[in-house]
Amino acid sequence: MSLVKHFINDPTALVNSALRAITYTNPAVTLDEANKIIYLKPSASSPKQVAIVSGGGSGHEPSFAAMVGQGMLTGAVAGTIFASPSAEQIRTAITQLAARAPSGDISAHPGILVTVMNYTGDVLNFGMAVEKARAAGVPVAMVVVADDVGVGRERAGKVGRRGIAGTVFVHKISGALAARGASLDAVAGVAKLVADNLISVGASLEHVHVPGRAADSADDGSLAVDEVEIGMGIHNEPGSGRAKGLALPELVRTMLKQLLDQADKDRAFVDIPAGAPVALLVNNLGGVSVLELGGITAEVVDQLAGDYKIKPARVLSGTYMTSLNGLGFSISLLKLVDTDGPSLLQLLDDPSEVTGWASPIKTESWTSKAYASDPSTTTATASTTEAVESSSTLQADAAFFRAALESGLKSVIAAEPEITQYDTVVGDGDCGTGMKRGAEAVLEHLSNPKAVTGDVLADVAAIVPVIERFMDGTSGALYAIFLNALVHALRQQASSAKSATAPNWGAALKSSCDTLSRYTPARPGDRTLVDALYPFVEKLSESGSSLADAAAASRAGAEHTKGMKASLGRTVYIGGSGFEKVPDPGAWGLAIFFEGLAK
């Protein structure tokens, strides 16, 4: 059985207090508690160098927040445990840092690099925030890190490799180059170079339990006392398989083979030949004793030398990226390739002042007066959502718009138990509650008599921040990107039309689908909400089709996902035969919404 006892069982209080603790141990950082962002306090060098922002779900400490400091990250955004932060949190971090530019001119900032691990919700939310910041004039670049070989090419499919502990190499090296004053293009280029030459794999003796969640021994994925999960992800995701009775030497041998065997075309991501210079990271997933991690590190180094003739130029061993108190470890290898500037090894050795890296805080930093207070990042504002020009001549029947929308939202709320049941079979069980939370929030918004004006652009634009605030995770990011794109498309329609006809809606929705496709590889047939969205849009765009016809097409698309093997989303990693029994929860919930609209 997984250990389910915790000192703090309230996950919200746990995350907030842990972030606050970082400010107690490093005087150079500050916390925006409302947005769960740790910032490096501004100093004389702040306006002169590229800033680096990263983040992700909580539970992976000391990544990311404890890696904020001189020589590494400038800002870190925290989500709830194992869940992506929202796009609005991330956008806030980017724009607050950009505002440190001379005279507050965000376009004059040297640039901001955003690094994110390859998980769907993270990529979507960080991507949306980057696009919003870019549209506002902030010079920003984004690099996605995918270093895990635990799930090979065939099984990962369009999702690609997950991002795990090797990501800290990207943070350390890019942070060091930024501290040397390099340009945004140079820092982003080296970050991508590191990501492209990075491989990692993990193993664990047990799944972890998230504080605040009920423990269910029937489906908690517990491993037997003599079992080990090889390739386990940092959110309890399964890896390449389980093995019984595997002693440490055999386990390490299996893991190194997955990392280095070029004959394994499913996992041969980086070619590291004998004698190649590498940096090694042996990372504690949170529950391995220091003593045992030392024994594991010795075994890894010995096997690299004996079986592969590889002697790491640098060996890092410790706790860098955890899975709460995971009883496991990961091995990461960085191939030290050439750069056009300082070497990767030089950048890895450059000083940094963060509590999450093996570098102590200097005595003079505790007493230094170089850091100024930054009230703008410590006080929550009423709203951080950018104001948008949302008036137009594109008109619709306000009463019909309100009634249709309320009908659709109430249908989703009523269907929550069914959607949740489906997602319990093929996902993590939060799809129904997430959709219900978003629907309830929009209904609350609509309860204001002034919420619907008949100006379609204004009415849709007013809904966008509600979705961004109350819907998190992958679905929330997808809906937010789609609705932001819809606002843009409706604004274009308004330049040539006075009323919102079916063709206007169809054209705008098609344009939104095109925008969404830039941030997710999901297409019809991948078993996602897109299987319900695209048929609706296509049918609505056909001459003579009604809203009811489009809703029926969406329902058929959702029903068709039953028995469809997933190409994207958490279902890819969960596996099993549940997909044969139920439709995709996200597609089903969206089809229910469209049917409610048509009523």
C-alpha positions in Angstrom: 0.0 0.0 0.0 1.1 3.6 -0.7 1.9 5.7 2.3 -1.2 8.0 2.8 -0.2 9.7 6.0 0.8 13.4 5.8 1.5 16.2 8.3 -0.5 18.6 6.1 -3.6 17.2 4.5 -5.0 20.4 3.0 -3.3 20.6 -0.5 -4.0 24.4 -0.9 -2.5 25.3 2.4 0.4 23.0 1.8 1.4 24.6 -1.5 1.0 28.1 -0.2 3.0 27.5 2.9 5.8 25.7 1.0 6.1 28.6 -1.4 6.2 31.0 1.5 9.0 29.0 3.1 11.2 29.6 0.1 11.3 33.3 0.9 12.4 32.5 4.4 15.4 30.5 3.2 16.5 32.7 0.3 16.4 36.5 0.9 16.8 37.2 -2.8 13.3 36.0 -3.7 9.8 37.3 -3.2 6.3 35.6 -3.4 3.2 36.7 -5.1 1.0 34.5 -3.0 -2.3 35.2 -4.9 -0.8 34.0 -8.1 1.6 31.4 -6.6 4.7 33.0 -8.3 8.2 33.1 -6.9 10.3 36.0 -8.3 13.9 36.9 -8.1 13.9 40.4 -6.5 15.0 43.2 -8.9 18.6 44.2 -8.7 20.9 46.4 -10.8 21.3 43.6 -13.4 17.6 43.0 -13.8 17.0 45.3 -16.8 20.2 44.1 -18.5 19.7 40.4 -18.8 17.3 37.8 -20.2 14.8 36.6 -17.6 13.9 32.9 -17.4 10.4 31.7 -16.3 9.4 28.1 -15.7 7.0 26.2 -13.5 4.5 23.4 -13.4 2.5 21.5 -10.9 3.5 21.5 -7.3 4.8 18.3 -5.8 8.1 18.3 -7.7 10.1 20.4 -5.2 12.8 21.8 -5.2 11.8 22.4 -8.9 10.8 24.9 -9.8 10.4 27.6 -7.1 13.5 26.8 -5.2 15.5 27.2 -8.4 14.7 30.9 -8.6 17.8 33.0 -7.9 20.9 34.5 -9.4 22.3 32.3 -12.1 19.1 30.2 -12.7 15.4 31.1 -12.9 14.0 34.6 -12.6 10.5 33.4 -11.9 8.6 30.2 -11.2 4.9 29.6 -11.4 3.3 26.9 -9.3 0.1 25.0 -10.0 -1.8 22.8 -7.6 -0.3 19.4 -6.8 0.5 17.6 -10.1 -1.6 20.2 -12.1 -0.4 22.9 -14.5 -0.7 26.5 -13.4 -3.2 28.6 -15.3 -2.3 30.6 -18.3 -3.2 33.8 -16.4 -0.8 33.0 -13.6 2.0 32.4 -16.2 1.1 35.6 -18.2 1.2 37.6 -14.9 4.7 36.3 -14.2 5.9 37.2 -17.7 4.4 40.6 -17.8 5.6 41.5 -14.3 9.1 40.6 -15.2 8.9 42.5 -18.5 7.7 45.6 -16.7 11.1 45.7 -15.0 12.5 47.1 -18.3 13.8 50.6 -18.4 11.0 53.1 -18.1 8.6 50.2 -17.8 8.6 49.7 -21.6 8.0 45.9 -21.9 9.1 45.9 -25.5 12.5 47.2 -24.4 13.2 44.2 -22.1 16.2 42.1 -23.2 13.7 39.2 -23.4 12.1 36.4 -21.5 12.7 32.7 -22.0 9.9 30.4 -20.9 10.9 26.7 -20.3 8.2 24.1 -19.8 8.2 20.3 -19.4 6.3 18.3 -22.1 2.9 17.7 -20.5 -0.2 18.7 -22.4 -1.7 21.0 -19.8 1.6 22.7 -19.2 2.4 23.2 -22.9 -1.1 24.6 -23.6 -1.2 27.0 -20.6 2.4 28.2 -21.0 1.8 28.5 -24.8 -1.3 30.6 -24.3 0.5 32.9 -21.9 3.4 33.3 -24.2 1.1 34.2 -27.1 -0.7 36.7 -25.0 2.6 38.3 -23.8 3.9 38.3 -27.3 0.8 40.0 -28.6 1.3 42.7 -25.9 4.8 43.4 -27.2 6.9 41.3 -24.8 10.0 39.7 -26.4 9.5 36.1 -25.4 10.6 32.6 -26.5 9.5 29.2 -25.3 11.4 25.9 -25.1 9.7 22.6 -24.3 11.8 19.9 -22.6 11.0 16.2 -23.2 13.8 14.0 -21.8 12.0 10.9 -20.6 12.7 7.7 -22.6 10.5 5.6 -20.2 7.7 5.6 -22.7 9.0 5.0 -26.2 8.1 6.6 -29.6 5.4 4.1 -30.5 3.5 4.3 -27.3 3.9 8.1 -26.7 2.7 8.8 -30.2 1.8 12.5 -30.8 2.2 13.3 -27.1 6.0 12.8 -27.3 8.4 12.2 -24.4 7.5 13.5 -21.0 9.7 16.1 -19.3 11.4 14.9 -16.0 14.4 15.6 -13.9 16.9 16.4 -16.7 15.0 19.6 -17.1 17.1 21.1 -14.3 20.1 21.0 -16.6 18.2 23.3 -19.0 17.4 25.7 -16.1 21.0 25.7 -14.8 22.8 26.2 -18.1 20.3 28.7 -19.7 20.3 30.6 -16.4 24.1 30.8 -16.4 24.2 32.1 -20.0 21.6 34.7 -19.2 23.6 35.8 -16.2 26.6 36.3 -18.6 24.5 38.8 -20.6 23.7 36.7 -23.7 20.8 37.7 -26.0 17.4 36.0 -25.9 18.1 34.2 -29.1 21.4 32.8 -27.7 19.9 31.8 -24.4 16.9 30.1 -26.1 19.2 28.4 -28.6 21.4 26.9 -25.8 18.3 25.8 -23.8 17.0 24.0 -26.9 20.5 22.5 -27.5 20.5 21.1 -24.0 17.0 19.8 -24.3 17.9 18.1 -27.6 20.9 16.3 -26.1 19.2 15.2 -22.9 17.9 11.7 -21.9 16.4 10.5 -18.6 14.6 7.5 -17.2 13.1 6.8 -13.7 12.1 3.9 -11.6 10.1 3.6 -8.4 9.1 1.0 -5.9 5.7 2.5 -5.1 3.2 5.1 -6.3 2.7 8.2 -4.2 -0.5 9.6 -2.5 -1.5 13.2 -3.0 -2.4 15.0 0.2 -6.1 15.7 0.4 -7.2 12.8 -1.8 -9.1 9.8 -0.6 -7.1 6.6 -0.6 -8.6 3.8 -2.6 -6.7 0.6 -2.3 -8.6 -0.9 -5.2 -7.2 1.4 -7.8 -4.2 3.2 -6.3 -1.7 1.3 -8.5 0.2 -0.1 -5.6 3.2 -2.3 -6.4 3.9 -5.6 -4.7 6.7 -5.7 -2.2 9.1 -7.2 -4.8 8.0 -5.1 -7.8 9.6 -2.0 -9.4 8.0 0.2 -12.0 10.6 1.0 -14.7 10.1 4.3 -16.5 7.5 5.6 -14.0 6.7 9.3 -14.6 6.7 12.0 -12.0 2.9 11.9 -11.6 2.5 8.2 -11.0 2.2 7.5 -14.7 3.2 4.0 -15.7 6.4 3.4 -17.5 7.7 0.7 -19.8 6.6 -2.1 -17.4 7.0 -3.7 -14.0 9.6 -6.2 -13.0 9.8 -8.5 -10.0 12.7 -9.5 -7.9 15.1 -7.1 -9.7 18.2 -6.3 -7.7 19.7 -2.8 -8.0 22.5 -3.9 -10.5 19.9 -5.4 -12.8 17.6 -2.4 -12.5 20.4 0.1 -13.3 21.5 -2.1 -16.2 18.0 -2.1 -17.6 17.6 1.7 -17.2 21.0 2.4 -18.8 20.1 0.2 -21.7 16.9 2.2 -22.3 19.0 5.3 -22.3 22.0 4.3 -24.4 21.1 1.3 -26.6 21.1 2.6 -30.2 19.7 -0.6 -31.4 16.4 0.2 -29.6 14.9 2.4 -32.2 11.9 3.1 -30.0 14.1 4.9 -27.5 17.3 5.9 -29.3 16.8 9.6 -28.9 20.4 10.7 -28.3 23.5 8.9 -29.5 26.2 8.9 -26.7 29.1 6.7 -27.9 31.9 5.3 -25.7 34.1 8.1 -24.3 31.6 10.9 -25.1 31.7 13.7 -22.6 28.5 13.7 -20.4 27.1 15.2 -17.3 25.2 12.7 -15.0 22.4 13.5 -12.7 21.1 10.9 -10.3 17.9 12.4 -8.9 16.0 11.4 -5.8 12.2 11.3 -6.4 11.7 12.3 -2.8 11.6 9.1 -0.7 15.0 7.5 -1.0 17.4 8.0 1.9 20.7 9.9 1.3 22.6 6.7 2.2 20.7 4.6 -0.4 20.9 7.3 -3.1 24.7 7.2 -2.6 24.7 3.5 -3.3 22.6 4.0 -6.4 24.9 6.7 -7.7 27.9 4.5 -7.3 26.2 1.7 -9.2 25.3 4.0 -12.1 28.8 5.5 -12.3 30.4 2.0 -12.2 28.2 0.6 -14.9 28.6 3.6 -17.2 32.4 3.1 -17.0 32.4 -0.7 -17.2 29.7 -1.4 -19.8 29.7 1.8 -21.9 33.2 3.3 -21.4 31.6 6.5 -20.3 33.2 8.6 -17.5 30.9 11.5 -16.6 32.7 14.9 -16.5 30.3 16.0 -13.8 28.2 13.8 -11.4 25.3 15.4 -9.6 23.5 13.3 -7.0 20.7 14.6 -4.8 17.1 15.8 -4.7 16.4 18.1 -7.7 12.9 17.1 -9.0 10.6 15.0 -6.8 7.3 13.2 -7.1 6.2 14.2 -3.6 7.8 11.4 -1.4 8.3 9.0 -4.3 10.3 5.9 -3.4 12.3 6.0 -6.6 15.1 7.7 -8.5 15.9 8.9 -12.1 19.0 8.9 -14.2 19.7 11.8 -16.6 22.6 12.1 -19.1 23.4 15.3 -20.8 25.7 15.0 -23.9 28.2 17.9 -23.6 28.1 19.1 -27.2 29.8 22.1 -28.6 28.2 25.6 -28.5 29.1 28.9 -30.2 30.0 30.4 -26.9 30.8 29.2 -23.4 30.8 25.4 -23.1 28.0 23.6 -21.5 30.4 22.5 -18.8 31.5 26.0 -18.1 27.8 27.1 -17.8 27.1 24.1 -15.6 29.9 25.1 -13.3 29.0 28.8 -13.2 27.9 30.0 -9.7 24.2 30.2 -8.8 22.5 31.3 -5.7 19.4 29.1 -5.2 18.4 26.7 -2.5 17.4 24.0 -4.9 20.9 23.6 -6.4 24.1 22.4 -4.7 25.3 26.0 -4.1 25.0 27.7 -0.8 23.7 31.2 -0.4 26.7 33.5 0.2 27.0 35.3 3.5 27.0 38.7 1.9 23.7 38.0 0.3 21.9 37.8 3.6 23.1 41.3 4.6 23.2 42.9 1.2 21.1 46.0 0.5 21.3 45.5 -3.2 17.8 44.1 -3.5 14.9 46.5 -3.5 11.4 45.7 -2.5 9.0 45.0 -5.3 5.5 45.8 -4.1 4.0 45.1 -7.6 4.7 41.4 -7.2 3.7 40.9 -3.6 0.3 42.5 -3.7 -2.6 40.8 -5.5 -4.6 43.0 -7.8 -8.3 42.7 -8.3 -7.7 41.4 -11.8 -4.7 40.7 -13.9 -6.6 40.0 -17.1 -5.7 42.5 -19.8 -8.5 44.7 -21.0 -9.5 44.1 -24.6 -11.4 46.3 -27.0 -14.7 44.4 -27.0 -17.3 46.5 -28.7 -18.5 45.9 -32.2 -21.4 46.2 -34.6 -21.8 42.4 -34.7 -25.2 41.9 -33.2 -27.4 39.0 -32.1 -30.6 38.4 -30.2 -29.5 38.9 -26.6 -32.4 36.9 -25.1 -31.7 34.0 -27.4 -28.0 34.1 -26.8 -28.5 34.1 -23.0 -31.1 31.3 -23.1 -29.1 29.1 -25.4 -25.9 29.5 -23.4 -27.7 28.9 -20.1 -29.3 25.7 -21.5 -26.0 24.4 -22.6 -24.3 25.1 -19.3 -27.0 23.6 -17.3 -26.9 20.4 -19.4 -23.2 20.1 -18.6 -23.8 20.5 -14.9 -26.5 17.9 -15.0 -24.2 15.5 -16.9 -21.3 15.9 -14.5 -21.7 12.5 -12.7 -21.7 10.7 -16.1 -18.7 12.6 -17.4 -16.8 11.9 -14.2 -17.6 8.2 -14.3 -16.2 8.0 -17.8 -13.1 9.9 -16.8 -12.6 7.6 -13.8 -12.4 4.7 -16.3 -9.9 6.3 -18.8 -8.4 9.3 -16.9 -7.9 10.8 -13.5 -11.5 11.5 -12.8 -11.5 15.3 -12.9 -13.0 16.1 -16.3 -16.6 16.2 -15.1 -15.9 18.4 -12.1 -13.7 20.7 -14.2 -16.4 21.2 -16.8 -19.0 21.7 -14.1 -16.8 24.2 -12.3 -16.4 26.2 -15.5 -20.1 26.0 -16.4 -21.2 27.2 -12.9 -18.8 30.1 -13.1 -20.2 31.2 -16.5 -23.7 30.8 -15.2 -22.8 33.0 -12.3 -21.4 35.6 -14.8 -24.7 35.4 -16.8 -26.7 36.1 -13.7 -25.7 39.7 -14.0 -28.4 41.4 -16.2 -25.8 43.4 -18.0 -23.7 40.3 -18.9 -25.4 39.9 -22.3 -25.7 43.0 -24.4 -26.4 41.6 -27.9 -23.0 42.7 -29.0 -21.6 39.2 -29.8 -17.9 40.3 -29.6 -18.4 41.9 -26.2 -20.5 39.0 -24.8 -18.0 36.3 -25.8 -15.0 38.4 -24.7 -16.6 38.8 -21.3 -16.8 35.0 -20.9 -13.1 34.4 -21.7 -11.6 35.6 -18.3 -14.2 33.5 -16.5 -13.0 30.4 -18.2 -9.3 31.3 -17.7 -9.9 31.8 -14.0 -12.1 28.8 -13.1 -11.1 26.1 -15.5 -7.6 24.7 -15.1 -5.7 21.7 -16.5 -5.6 20.6 -20.1 -9.3 21.1 -20.9 -9.2 24.6 -19.4 -6.3 25.6 -21.5 -7.9 24.2 -24.7 -11.2 26.1 -24.0 -9.3 29.3 -23.2 -7.2 29.2 -26.3 -10.2 28.4 -28.5 -12.3 31.2 -27.0 -9.5 33.8 -27.2 -9.1 32.9 -30.9 -12.9 33.1 -31.3 -12.9 36.7 -29.9 -10.2 37.5 -32.5 -12.2 35.9 -35.3 -15.4 37.6 -34.4 -13.6 40.9 -34.4 -12.6 40.2 -38.0 -16.2 39.2 -38.9 -17.5 42.5 -37.3 -15.5 44.5 -39.9 -17.8 43.2 -42.7 -21.0 42.1 -41.0 -23.7 43.7 -38.9 -25.4 40.6 -37.5 -24.1 37.2 -36.3 -25.5 34.8 -38.8 -24.8 31.0 -39.0 -22.2 31.6 -41.7 -20.5 34.2 -39.6 -20.4 31.9 -36.6 -19.2 29.0 -38.8 -16.3 31.1 -40.3 -15.3 32.4 -36.8 -15.4 28.9 -35.3 -13.4 27.4 -38.2 -10.7 30.1 -37.6 -10.6 29.2 -33.9 -10.1 25.6 -34.7 -7.2 26.5 -36.9 -5.6 28.5 -34.0 -6.2 25.7 -31.6 -4.4 23.3 -33.9 -1.2 25.3 -33.5 -1.1 24.4 -29.8 -2.2 20.8 -29.8 -1.7 18.0 -32.3 -5.2 16.7 -31.5 -7.3 16.0 -34.6 -10.5 13.9 -35.1 -9.6 10.3 -34.4 -7.2 11.0 -31.5 -10.0 10.6 -28.9 -10.1 14.1 -27.5 -12.8 16.8 -27.2 -11.8 17.7 -30.8 -13.8 14.7 -32.0 -16.9 16.5 -30.8 -15.8 20.0 -31.7 -14.8 19.7 -35.3 -18.0 17.9 -36.5 -20.1 20.7 -34.8 -18.1 23.4 -36.6 -18.1 21.7 -39.9 -21.9 21.0 -39.9 -22.7 24.5 -38.7 -20.6 25.9 -41.6 -22.7 23.9 -44.2 -25.4 25.9 -46.0 -28.8 25.2 -44.6 -27.6 23.4 -41.4 -29.2 24.3 -38.1 -27.8 24.4 -34.6 -29.6 21.1 -34.0 -27.9 19.5 -37.0 -24.5 20.7 -35.7 -25.3 19.4 -32.2 -26.3 16.0 -33.6 -23.0 15.8 -35.6 -21.1 16.6 -32.4 -23.0 13.9 -30.5 -22.2 11.3 -33.2 -18.5 12.3 -33.1 -18.4 11.9 -29.3 -20.1 8.5 -29.5 -17.6 7.4 -32.1 -14.8 7.8 -29.6 -16.0 4.8 -27.7 -13.6 2.0 -28.6 -11.2 4.6 -30.2 -7.6 4.2 -28.9 -6.3 7.5 -27.5 -3.3 9.2 -29.2 -3.2 12.1 -26.8 -3.8 12.9 -23.1 -3.3 10.9 -19.9 -5.2 7.9 -21.3 -2.1 7.2 -23.5 -0.1 6.5 -20.3 -2.9 4.8 -18.4 -3.6 2.2 -21.0 -5.9 -0.7 -20.3 -9.2 -1.5 -22.1 -11.4 1.2 -20.6 -11.4 3.1 -23.8 -13.4 0.3 -25.3 -16.2 0.7 -22.8 -16.8 4.5 -22.6 -16.5 7.5 -24.9 -13.9 10.2 -24.4 -15.1 12.3 -21.4 -14.1 15.6 -22.8 -15.8 15.0 -26.1 -18.9 13.7 -24.4 -19.2 16.7 -22.2 -18.7 19.1 -25.1 -21.4 17.3 -27.1 -23.8 17.5 -24.1 -23.1 21.3 -24.1 -23.9 21.7 -27.8 -27.1 19.6 -27.4 -28.1 22.0 -24.6 -27.4 25.0 -26.8 -29.7 23.5 -29.5 -32.6 23.1 -27.1 
